[in-house]
Amino acid sequence: MKSREQEYREIFMSEALEYYDAMSRHISELERSPTDEPALNELFRLMHNLKSNARAMGYNPIGEVAHHMETIFGLIRDKEKTFTGSVVPVLFKGIDTIGEMIRAVGANEDLPDVTHLMANLDRLVQGEEPVLELETDDEEDTTRKLELSDLVYIQIKKLDHLMNLVGELIIDRDRVLTLGQEIGNPALIAAAAHLSRIADELQYSVMDARLVGVGSLFSKFPRVVRDVATAEKKDVELTMTGEDIQIDRNILQIITDALLHLVRNAIGHGLETPAERIAAGKPSQGHLLLSAQTERDDVLVQVRDDGRGIDVESVRRKAVERGLVAANVAATLDDSAVRGFLFEPGFSMAKEVTEISGRGVGLDVVKLAIDSLGGQLRVDSVLGQGTTFTLVLPTSIAVKGALLFQLDQRNYAIPLMHTDSVVSLLPENFNVVGGMLLTRIQEENVPVVSLRRLLHNGDGPLPPAVRTDLEGRQDIIIVNYNNRRLGLIVDRFLRQQDIVVKPMSKPLDTIDLFGGVTLLGSGQVCLVLDVPALTRLFLAKRP
């Protein structure tokens, strides 16, 4: 597997060769028409970009040549110099030298000596005449090379289509594997194994082609933070880390609005005014951190502020006022469960309506976006010290890890993203409290419900649970959504595997308990459960 440094070097090389080709084209246009403003502007822009990229990669000699060339093209653009006389051969030589330097980087060779060129560029900047070298045309023709860039730009919809085809191939691969095992034909089993390897490599190659750096989204936030902080009359310093973390481009597109909302929320709700911070013994300037990191197969994107934090008791009171929970129940909830109310539709702690907050568009919008990806949204906060929102995102949404199980002799899948664990418990491991089954898992009382009863109970509330209804060992999937754990009793665990999720067709797409369907190797259609929807259904129907 390529190292991150090698990938960046290849990207630099591809872009740098494109810049060089464009420079050669535009300087030829400029020679034909020395006052061609579009050509001048492009040459200035290309030199500026090459300078920045080369310095970022540590190729400082290329950056210095590009910087001097940028300066001269800037002088010509500003009409302080003209593209005539001795200026022309020096700038042509400069572009040729840039090409040689880029090719030397690509071949891991020493960079050419640019001492004479740099001296001439300095002379031009200072208004002096350059010292020209005599070169024959023949020498120029043994040294010039024509090269094409290795970088190809492709529309994301083409990659989407390719990924859909890969998904179909994976489904058929599983069917062929199953068929080979059932028939027991050695040749078919060998061919199926080879197909499996090719399908896996193709899948990961396409997924890799869709990856982009999180920095492509993060880079848009310095201006956002500046504008929102100005509107809120707050002093905010933004720090960004993990910009090189890779994630599927479509996931980045889906979380764009969610991340924007969280950043605006952190400045509008979280961070105090300079006067408030000084009164609280803090520096007048608030700090906002936008970060990304990997955790196993997930990408974690965090928005962290050092502001006032979330007042859990205020949220608890507001939830009771809104009728979201009874007062006696609210008093028993822990802090994480109370913070979960922040994600309820329309829930807002804003005391007044501003351009930034209090307009009824709450964190539920953020939660829905993350749910649609099969991700999770966590919130941690310490009163007076700050708040951290964490988006737990899959690297890719095309293929998901899932747990397969059986219920009423039908196969179902549940995404691993929302699966904490699986347990098998005897009836004596359960208690009944308030008509609800509870079991102790990892020092926490977790409600448990029969998935069959939850899915087929109709519109009314669930009947009170009775422990004597439980016979023998119970297979239970512990799911987690919005800091709430729930145990689902199923008939039988099957296995864990990657699945390709397809959307439900109409009119079944209106049933929000299912996130889609997948085809198993046996050819069976398997419904994929939506854990957020199941959790909300349980909360609405519990006794």
C-alpha positions as CSV (number, residue, x, y, z in Angstrom):
1,M,0.0,0.0,0.0
2,K,1.3,3.5,-0.8
3,S,2.4,5.8,2.0
4,R,0.6,9.1,2.5
5,E,3.8,10.9,1.5
6,Q,4.1,8.9,-1.7
7,E,0.4,9.7,-2.6
8,Y,1.0,13.4,-2.0
9,R,4.1,13.4,-4.1
10,E,2.3,11.8,-7.0
11,I,-0.5,14.3,-6.8
12,F,2.1,17.1,-6.7
13,M,3.8,15.7,-9.8
14,S,0.6,15.4,-11.7
15,E,-0.6,18.9,-10.9
16,A,2.9,20.4,-11.5
17,L,3.2,18.9,-15.0
18,E,-0.3,20.3,-15.8
19,Y,0.9,23.7,-14.6
20,Y,4.0,23.4,-16.7
21,D,2.0,22.5,-19.8
22,A,-0.4,25.4,-19.2
23,M,2.6,27.8,-18.6
24,S,4.2,26.8,-21.9
25,R,0.9,27.4,-23.7
26,H,0.2,30.8,-22.2
27,I,3.7,32.2,-22.6
28,S,3.5,31.3,-26.3
29,E,0.2,33.2,-26.5
30,L,1.8,36.1,-24.7
31,E,4.7,36.2,-27.2
32,R,2.2,36.5,-30.0
33,S,0.3,39.2,-28.1
34,P,2.4,40.8,-25.4
35,T,-0.6,42.6,-23.9
36,D,-2.8,39.5,-23.6
37,E,-4.3,40.0,-20.1
38,P,-6.0,36.6,-19.7
39,A,-2.6,34.9,-20.6
40,L,-0.8,37.1,-18.1
41,N,-3.4,36.5,-15.4
42,E,-3.1,32.7,-15.9
43,L,0.7,32.8,-15.8
44,F,0.6,34.7,-12.6
45,R,-1.9,32.3,-11.0
46,L,-0.1,29.2,-12.2
47,M,3.2,30.5,-10.8
48,H,1.5,31.3,-7.5
49,N,-0.1,27.9,-7.2
50,L,3.1,26.1,-8.1
51,K,5.0,28.1,-5.6
52,S,2.6,27.3,-2.8
53,N,2.4,23.6,-3.6
54,A,6.2,23.2,-4.0
55,R,6.9,24.9,-0.7
56,A,4.3,22.8,1.1
57,M,6.0,19.6,-0.3
58,G,9.5,20.9,0.7
59,Y,10.6,21.5,-2.9
60,N,11.9,24.9,-2.0
61,P,14.1,25.5,-5.1
62,I,11.1,25.0,-7.4
63,G,9.1,27.3,-5.1
64,E,11.8,30.1,-5.3
65,V,12.0,30.0,-9.1
66,A,8.2,30.1,-9.3
67,H,8.1,33.0,-6.8
68,H,10.5,35.1,-8.9
69,M,8.6,34.3,-12.1
70,E,5.4,35.2,-10.3
71,T,6.9,38.6,-9.3
72,I,7.9,39.4,-12.9
73,F,4.6,38.4,-14.4
74,G,3.0,40.6,-11.8
75,L,5.1,43.6,-12.8
76,I,4.2,43.0,-16.5
77,R,0.5,42.7,-15.5
78,D,0.7,46.0,-13.6
79,K,2.4,47.6,-16.7
80,E,5.6,48.3,-14.8
81,K,7.4,46.0,-17.3
82,T,6.7,44.8,-20.8
83,F,7.1,41.4,-22.3
84,T,9.6,42.4,-24.9
85,G,13.4,42.3,-25.5
86,S,15.6,40.4,-23.1
87,V,12.6,39.7,-20.8
88,V,11.2,37.2,-23.3
89,P,14.1,34.6,-23.4
90,V,14.7,34.8,-19.6
91,L,11.0,34.0,-18.9
92,F,11.0,31.2,-21.5
93,K,14.1,29.8,-19.9
94,G,12.5,30.0,-16.5
95,I,9.5,27.9,-17.6
96,D,11.8,25.4,-19.3
97,T,13.8,25.1,-16.1
98,I,10.7,24.6,-14.1
99,G,9.8,21.7,-16.4
100,E,13.3,20.2,-15.9
101,M,13.0,20.6,-12.1
102,I,9.6,18.9,-12.0
103,R,10.9,16.0,-14.1
104,A,13.9,15.7,-11.8
105,V,11.6,15.4,-8.7
106,G,9.7,12.6,-10.5
107,A,12.8,10.7,-11.4
108,N,14.4,11.2,-7.9
109,E,17.3,13.0,-9.5
110,D,19.3,16.0,-8.4
111,L,17.6,19.3,-9.4
112,P,19.4,21.3,-12.1
113,D,21.6,24.3,-11.2
114,V,19.5,27.4,-11.3
115,T,22.1,29.9,-10.1
116,H,22.4,31.8,-13.4
117,L,18.6,31.8,-14.0
118,M,17.9,33.2,-10.5
119,A,20.5,35.9,-11.0
120,N,18.8,36.9,-14.2
121,L,15.4,36.9,-12.6
122,D,16.7,39.1,-9.8
123,R,18.2,41.5,-12.4
124,L,14.8,41.8,-14.1
125,V,13.0,42.5,-10.8
126,Q,15.5,45.2,-10.1
127,G,15.1,46.8,-13.6
128,E,18.6,45.6,-14.8
129,E,19.5,43.9,-18.1
130,P,19.9,40.1,-17.8
131,V,23.0,38.3,-18.9
132,L,21.9,35.9,-21.7
133,E,23.4,32.6,-22.5
134,L,24.1,31.5,-26.0
135,E,22.2,28.2,-26.9
136,T,21.9,26.5,-30.2
137,D,18.6,25.2,-31.5
138,D,20.0,21.7,-31.8
139,E,20.9,21.7,-28.0
140,E,17.4,22.8,-27.2
141,D,15.9,20.0,-29.4
142,T,17.9,17.1,-27.5
143,T,16.8,18.5,-24.1
144,R,13.1,19.2,-24.6
145,K,10.6,16.5,-23.6
146,L,6.9,16.2,-24.1
147,E,5.1,14.6,-21.2
148,L,1.4,14.0,-20.3
149,S,0.1,14.4,-16.7
150,D,-0.8,11.3,-14.8
151,L,-3.8,13.1,-13.3
152,V,-7.3,12.6,-14.8
153,Y,-10.3,14.6,-13.7
154,I,-13.6,12.7,-13.6
155,Q,-17.1,13.7,-12.6
156,I,-18.3,12.2,-9.3
157,K,-21.5,10.8,-11.0
158,K,-19.3,8.6,-13.1
159,L,-17.6,7.2,-10.0
160,D,-21.1,6.8,-8.4
161,H,-22.2,4.7,-11.4
162,L,-19.0,2.7,-11.3
163,M,-19.6,2.0,-7.6
164,N,-23.1,0.9,-8.2
165,L,-21.8,-1.6,-10.8
166,V,-19.2,-2.8,-8.2
167,G,-22.1,-3.3,-5.8
168,E,-23.9,-5.5,-8.2
169,L,-20.7,-7.5,-8.8
170,I,-20.3,-8.1,-5.1
171,I,-23.8,-9.4,-4.8
172,D,-23.3,-11.8,-7.7
173,R,-19.9,-12.8,-6.3
174,D,-21.6,-13.9,-3.0
175,R,-24.2,-15.8,-5.0
176,V,-21.5,-17.6,-7.1
177,L,-19.5,-18.5,-3.9
178,T,-22.7,-19.9,-2.3
179,L,-23.5,-21.9,-5.4
180,G,-20.0,-23.3,-5.6
181,Q,-20.2,-24.5,-2.0
182,E,-23.6,-26.0,-2.5
183,I,-22.6,-27.9,-5.7
184,G,-19.2,-28.9,-4.4
185,N,-17.5,-28.6,-7.8
186,P,-13.8,-27.9,-7.3
187,A,-13.4,-26.0,-10.5
188,L,-16.4,-23.7,-9.7
189,I,-15.1,-23.2,-6.2
190,A,-11.7,-22.1,-7.5
191,A,-13.2,-19.8,-10.1
192,A,-15.5,-18.3,-7.5
193,A,-12.5,-17.7,-5.2
194,H,-10.6,-15.9,-8.0
195,L,-13.7,-13.8,-8.8
196,S,-14.0,-12.9,-5.1
197,R,-10.4,-11.6,-5.0
198,I,-10.9,-9.6,-8.1
199,A,-14.2,-8.2,-6.9
200,D,-12.5,-7.2,-3.5
201,E,-9.6,-5.4,-5.3
202,L,-12.0,-3.6,-7.7
203,Q,-14.2,-2.6,-4.8
204,Y,-11.4,-1.1,-2.8
205,S,-9.9,0.6,-5.8
206,V,-13.1,2.3,-6.7
207,M,-13.6,3.3,-3.0
208,D,-10.0,4.6,-3.0
209,A,-10.7,6.7,-6.1
210,R,-13.6,8.4,-4.3
211,L,-11.6,9.5,-1.3
212,V,-10.8,13.1,-0.8
213,G,-9.0,15.0,2.0
214,V,-11.2,16.4,4.8
215,G,-9.2,19.6,4.3
216,S,-11.1,20.3,1.1
217,L,-14.1,21.1,3.3
218,F,-12.2,22.4,6.3
219,S,-10.5,25.1,4.2
220,K,-13.9,26.8,3.7
221,F,-14.3,27.5,7.4
222,P,-11.8,30.3,8.3
223,R,-14.0,32.7,6.4
224,V,-17.2,31.3,7.9
225,V,-15.8,31.6,11.5
226,R,-14.6,35.1,10.8
227,D,-18.1,36.3,9.5
228,V,-20.1,34.6,12.2
229,A,-17.8,35.8,15.0
230,T,-18.1,39.4,13.6
231,A,-21.9,39.1,13.5
232,E,-22.0,37.8,17.1
233,K,-19.4,40.4,18.3
234,K,-17.1,37.6,19.5
235,D,-13.3,37.1,19.2
236,V,-12.7,33.6,17.9
237,E,-9.5,31.7,17.0
238,L,-10.0,28.7,14.7
239,T,-7.5,25.8,14.8
240,M,-7.8,22.9,12.2
241,T,-6.1,19.5,12.4
242,G,-6.3,16.3,10.4
243,E,-7.0,17.9,7.0
244,D,-5.2,15.0,5.3
245,I,-7.7,12.4,6.6
246,Q,-9.4,10.7,3.7
247,I,-13.1,10.1,3.3
248,D,-15.6,9.4,0.6
249,R,-16.4,12.6,-1.3
250,N,-20.2,11.9,-1.1
251,I,-20.0,11.7,2.7
252,L,-18.2,15.0,2.8
253,Q,-20.9,16.5,0.7
254,I,-23.7,15.2,2.9
255,I,-22.1,16.5,6.2
256,T,-21.2,20.0,4.8
257,D,-24.4,21.6,6.1
258,A,-24.2,19.7,9.3
259,L,-20.7,20.9,10.0
260,L,-21.6,24.4,9.1
261,H,-24.5,24.3,11.6
262,L,-22.3,22.9,14.3
263,V,-19.6,25.6,13.8
264,R,-22.2,28.4,13.8
265,N,-23.8,26.8,16.8
266,A,-20.5,26.8,18.7
267,I,-19.9,30.5,18.0
268,G,-23.5,31.5,18.6
269,H,-24.3,29.3,21.6
270,G,-21.1,28.0,23.0
271,L,-18.5,30.8,23.0
272,E,-19.0,33.8,25.3
273,T,-18.4,37.4,24.4
274,P,-14.9,38.8,25.3
275,A,-16.4,40.6,28.4
276,E,-18.2,37.4,29.6
277,R,-15.0,35.4,29.2
278,I,-12.9,37.9,31.1
279,A,-15.6,37.9,33.9
280,A,-15.4,34.1,34.0
281,G,-11.6,34.2,34.3
282,K,-10.9,33.1,30.7
283,P,-8.9,34.7,28.0
284,S,-11.0,37.2,26.0
285,Q,-10.4,35.2,22.8
286,G,-12.5,32.0,22.4
287,H,-11.0,28.9,20.8
288,L,-12.7,26.7,18.2
289,L,-11.1,23.4,17.1
290,L,-12.1,21.6,13.9
291,S,-10.4,18.3,13.7
292,A,-10.5,14.9,11.9
293,Q,-9.0,11.6,12.9
294,T,-9.4,7.9,12.1
295,E,-10.7,5.3,14.6
296,R,-10.7,1.8,13.3
297,D,-12.8,1.9,10.1
298,D,-14.5,5.2,11.0
299,V,-13.6,8.9,10.6
300,L,-14.2,11.1,13.6
301,V,-14.9,14.8,12.8
302,Q,-15.0,17.0,15.9
303,V,-16.1,20.6,16.6
304,R,-14.8,21.7,20.0
305,D,-15.1,25.0,21.7
306,D,-13.9,26.3,25.1
307,G,-17.1,28.2,25.8
308,R,-19.8,28.1,28.5
309,G,-20.7,24.4,28.0
310,I,-24.2,22.9,28.1
311,D,-26.2,23.5,31.2
312,V,-27.8,20.1,31.7
313,E,-30.3,21.3,34.2
314,S,-31.6,24.0,31.9
315,V,-32.0,21.4,29.1
316,R,-33.8,19.1,31.5
317,R,-36.3,21.9,32.5
318,K,-36.8,22.9,28.8
319,A,-37.5,19.3,27.9
320,V,-40.2,19.1,30.5
321,E,-41.7,22.4,29.5
322,R,-41.8,21.2,25.9
323,G,-43.6,18.0,26.9
324,L,-40.8,15.8,25.7
325,V,-40.6,14.0,29.0
326,A,-42.5,13.8,32.3
327,A,-40.9,15.7,35.2
328,N,-40.5,12.5,37.3
329,V,-38.8,10.7,34.5
330,A,-36.6,13.6,33.6
331,A,-35.3,13.7,37.2
332,T,-33.9,10.2,36.8
333,L,-32.1,10.7,33.5
334,D,-28.3,11.0,33.4
335,D,-26.5,13.9,31.7
336,S,-25.9,12.1,28.4
337,A,-29.6,11.2,28.1
338,V,-30.6,14.8,28.9
339,R,-28.2,16.2,26.3
340,G,-29.9,13.9,23.8
341,F,-33.0,16.2,23.9
342,L,-30.9,18.8,22.1
343,F,-31.4,16.7,18.9
344,E,-35.2,16.8,19.2
345,P,-36.9,18.7,16.3
346,G,-37.2,22.4,16.9
347,F,-35.5,22.2,20.3
348,S,-33.5,25.4,21.0
349,M,-31.9,26.9,24.1
350,A,-31.6,30.4,22.4
351,K,-33.1,33.2,24.5
352,E,-33.5,35.5,21.5
353,V,-33.7,35.2,17.7
354,T,-30.5,36.2,15.9
355,E,-29.1,35.6,12.4
356,I,-27.2,32.7,13.9
357,S,-29.6,31.0,16.4
358,G,-33.1,30.7,17.7
359,R,-34.9,30.2,14.4
360,G,-36.2,26.8,15.0
361,V,-33.6,25.0,13.0
362,G,-31.9,22.9,15.6
363,L,-29.4,20.1,16.0
364,D,-32.1,17.6,14.8
365,V,-31.1,18.6,11.2
366,V,-27.5,17.7,11.9
367,K,-28.6,14.4,13.5
368,L,-30.8,13.5,10.5
369,A,-27.8,14.1,8.1
370,I,-25.5,11.8,10.2
371,D,-28.3,9.2,10.5
372,S,-28.7,9.1,6.7
373,L,-25.0,8.0,6.5
374,G,-25.4,5.3,9.2
375,G,-23.2,7.4,11.4
376,Q,-23.4,8.7,15.0
377,L,-23.4,12.1,16.6
378,R,-22.0,12.4,20.1
379,V,-21.9,15.4,22.4
380,D,-19.7,15.9,25.5
381,S,-19.7,19.0,27.6
382,V,-18.4,20.4,30.9
383,L,-20.3,23.4,32.2
384,G,-18.0,26.5,32.1
385,Q,-15.3,24.7,30.1
386,G,-16.7,23.9,26.7
387,T,-18.5,21.5,24.4
388,T,-17.4,18.9,21.9
389,F,-19.6,17.5,19.1
390,T,-18.2,14.3,17.4
391,L,-19.4,13.1,14.1
392,V,-18.6,9.3,13.7
393,L,-18.7,8.7,10.0
394,P,-18.1,5.6,7.8
395,T,-15.2,5.9,5.3
396,S,-17.5,4.8,2.6
397,I,-21.3,4.5,2.3
398,A,-21.4,2.1,-0.6
399,V,-20.5,-1.0,1.4
400,K,-21.4,-1.4,5.0
401,G,-20.5,-3.9,7.7
402,A,-23.6,-5.6,9.0
403,L,-24.8,-8.3,11.4
404,L,-27.1,-10.8,9.8
405,F,-29.8,-12.5,12.0
406,Q,-33.0,-14.4,11.6
407,L,-36.5,-13.5,12.8
408,D,-39.5,-15.7,11.9
409,Q,-37.3,-17.7,9.5
410,R,-36.5,-14.5,7.5
411,N,-33.0,-12.9,7.2
412,Y,-32.4,-9.3,8.4
413,A,-29.3,-7.1,8.5
414,I,-28.4,-4.5,11.0
415,P,-25.5,-2.0,10.4
416,L,-22.5,-2.6,12.6
417,M,-22.2,1.2,13.1
418,H,-25.1,1.1,15.5
419,T,-24.3,-2.3,17.0
420,D,-22.7,-2.3,20.5
421,S,-22.6,-6.1,21.1
422,V,-24.5,-9.4,20.9
423,V,-25.3,-11.4,24.1
424,S,-27.2,-14.6,24.9
425,L,-29.0,-14.4,28.3
426,L,-31.2,-16.7,30.3
427,P,-34.6,-15.5,31.7
428,E,-33.2,-15.0,35.2
429,N,-30.8,-12.3,33.8
430,F,-33.8,-10.0,33.3
431,N,-35.9,-7.8,35.5
432,V,-39.2,-6.1,34.8
433,V,-39.5,-2.5,35.9
434,G,-42.6,-0.4,35.0
435,G,-43.7,-3.1,32.5
436,M,-40.4,-3.0,30.7
437,L,-37.7,-5.7,30.5
438,L,-34.3,-4.6,31.8
439,T,-30.9,-6.3,31.9
440,R,-27.6,-5.3,33.3
441,I,-24.9,-4.9,30.7
442,Q,-21.5,-3.2,31.3
443,E,-22.7,-1.6,34.5
444,E,-25.8,-0.1,32.8
445,N,-29.5,-1.0,32.9
446,V,-30.5,-1.6,29.3
447,P,-34.1,-1.9,28.2
448,V,-34.8,-5.0,26.1
449,V,-37.7,-5.7,23.7
450,S,-38.7,-8.5,21.4
451,L,-38.0,-7.3,17.9
452,R,-40.9,-9.4,16.7
453,R,-43.3,-7.6,19.1
454,L,-41.8,-4.2,18.2
455,L,-42.3,-4.7,14.5
456,H,-45.7,-6.3,14.6
457,N,-47.5,-4.7,17.5
458,G,-49.7,-2.3,15.5
459,D,-50.2,1.3,16.4
460,G,-50.8,1.0,20.1
461,P,-48.3,0.9,23.0
462,L,-46.4,-2.3,23.7
463,P,-48.1,-4.6,26.2
464,P,-46.3,-4.8,29.6
465,A,-43.5,-7.3,29.6
466,V,-43.7,-10.5,31.6
467,R,-40.5,-12.4,32.4
468,T,-42.4,-15.8,32.2
469,D,-42.9,-15.1,28.5
470,L,-39.2,-15.8,28.0
471,E,-38.3,-19.4,27.4
472,G,-34.7,-20.6,27.3
473,R,-31.7,-18.6,26.2
474,Q,-32.4,-15.3,24.4
475,D,-30.2,-14.0,21.6
476,I,-30.0,-10.2,21.9
477,I,-28.5,-7.5,19.8
478,I,-27.5,-4.4,21.8
479,V,-27.9,-1.3,19.6
480,N,-26.9,2.3,20.4
481,Y,-28.5,5.5,19.1
482,N,-28.3,9.0,20.5
483,N,-26.6,7.8,23.7
484,R,-29.5,5.3,24.2
485,R,-28.8,1.6,24.3
486,L,-31.6,-0.9,23.5
487,G,-31.6,-4.7,23.4
488,L,-33.4,-6.4,20.5
489,I,-34.4,-10.1,21.0
490,V,-34.0,-12.0,17.8
491,D,-34.4,-15.7,16.9
492,R,-30.9,-16.5,15.8
493,F,-27.6,-14.8,15.0
494,L,-26.2,-15.7,11.6
495,R,-22.9,-13.9,10.7
496,Q,-21.1,-10.6,10.2
497,Q,-20.4,-9.5,6.6
498,D,-20.1,-6.6,4.3
499,I,-23.3,-5.8,2.4
500,V,-24.3,-3.5,-0.5
501,V,-27.4,-1.6,0.6
502,K,-30.0,-0.7,-2.1
503,P,-32.8,1.8,-1.5
504,M,-36.3,0.4,-1.1
505,S,-38.6,0.8,-4.1
506,K,-41.9,2.6,-3.9
507,P,-44.2,2.4,-2.0
508,L,-42.0,0.5,0.5
509,D,-39.6,3.4,0.7
510,T,-42.1,5.2,3.0
511,I,-41.5,2.6,5.8
512,D,-38.8,4.3,7.8
513,L,-38.0,1.2,9.9
514,F,-35.9,-0.2,7.1
515,G,-32.9,1.6,5.7
516,G,-32.9,-0.4,2.4
517,V,-32.4,-4.0,1.1
518,T,-29.5,-6.2,0.2
519,L,-29.2,-9.5,-1.7
520,L,-27.5,-12.4,0.0
521,G,-25.4,-15.0,-1.7
522,S,-28.4,-17.4,-1.7
523,G,-30.3,-14.9,-3.8
524,Q,-32.6,-14.0,-0.8
525,V,-33.7,-10.4,-0.3
526,C,-32.7,-9.2,3.1
527,L,-34.2,-6.1,4.8
528,V,-31.7,-3.7,6.5
529,L,-33.1,-2.3,9.7
530,D,-32.8,1.4,10.5
531,V,-31.7,1.6,14.2
532,P,-32.6,5.3,14.7
533,A,-36.1,4.6,13.5
534,L,-36.4,1.5,15.6
535,T,-35.2,3.4,18.7
536,R,-37.7,6.2,18.1
537,L,-40.4,3.6,17.7
538,F,-39.6,1.9,21.0
539,L,-39.5,5.2,22.9
540,A,-42.9,6.1,21.5
541,K,-44.5,2.6,22.2
542,R,-42.8,1.6,25.5
543,P,-45.3,1.0,28.4
